[in-house]
Structures are given as structure tokens and as C-alpha cells.
Amino acid sequence: MSCESCGMPVETGRYCAHCTDAEGNLQAFEERFERMVSWQARREPDASRERLEAETLDHMATLPAWRDHPRVVSRMAG
């Protein structure tokens, strides 16, 4: 099973510990987006912010938690 928010493996539930708050609720889109962009920036320090954001939105479009979010939908339509 994979986290519906980031795609990481999970054993139980819909979301991994990285994608939830202290109460187990899914983090807000902007918080999750920024964390995912930051993670990518650590992996690819020479990449532009614009590229990292675009790649993150492309990835989020494949995930059940975000594929219908307005920011993801507008990216895919544009």
C-alpha cells in the first residue's frame, strides 16, 4: 500500500506519518507541497525552484489526495 499523499509505502491507513499532523489528519496542501519541494531540493540542489515546483505538482497529480486539488488541476490544464 502507498500513501495517498506522497506515494511512500504505508502498512496501515491512507497516509504516512510525514503527511499527517499530530492528530493524524492530512496536512494542508501548501504545507505538504512546500515539504515535497524541499525534499526534492535536497536531492537536486542545482535544480531551479520553478522546475522543482513543476515536478512536484506533476507528481501530486498522480496521487489520490491531491489530483483534484485546484492548484494541481490548473497546472495540468495549463
N, C-alpha and C positions, 0 to 999 in steps of 0.2 A: 504494500500500500504506500501511496505517496501523499505528502502534504498537499492539500488543495490550494495552498497559498504560495509555496515556493518550489515544490516538487521533490523535496528531500524525503527519504524513506521515513515512515512512521509505523509503529506497531499497532497503535490504537488511536481512534479519533480521526478527525478530519484535518487537524493542523498540528504542526510540530511546535516544540517549545520556543523556537526562535520567532515564530509568527504570532504568538499569543501574548496577552498581557498577564498580569499576576493572577487574575481571576479565570484565566483560560479562554478569554474572548479574543477573537481575531483582532489584530492591531488595525488601526485606521490605514486607509490606502496610502496616504502621504508618508506616514511613518515607515510602513513596510517598503514602499518604493525607495525612500532615501537609504534605508538599510541595505536593500538589494544593490543599489547603485554603489554604495560604499564598499560592499563586499567585492563587486566587480572591479572597482578602482584599485583595491589591494592586489587583486590577481593580475591586473593590467595597468600598472602605474603610468604608462605612457599614453594611454588612450584618452581622447578628449571627453569632457563631460557630456557633450552632445551625443557622441557615439555610445557612451555608457548608458545614458538615459534611453536612447532609441532601442538598444539591445535589451535593456531591462523591460521596457514596455512590450517589445516583441515576445519576450519570454512570458510575461504576465498574461498575454493574450491566450496562451496555451493552458492556463490554469483555471480551474472551475471558480475559485474565489474571486478572480479579477476579470475574467474575459468579458463580462458585461458592464464593467465599470466605465463611466463616461470618458475618462481620460484614455483608457485603453481603446475603447471603441472609436474615439475620434482619431487616434493615431492610425488605426487600421483603415479607417475610411479615407484618411488624407493621403 
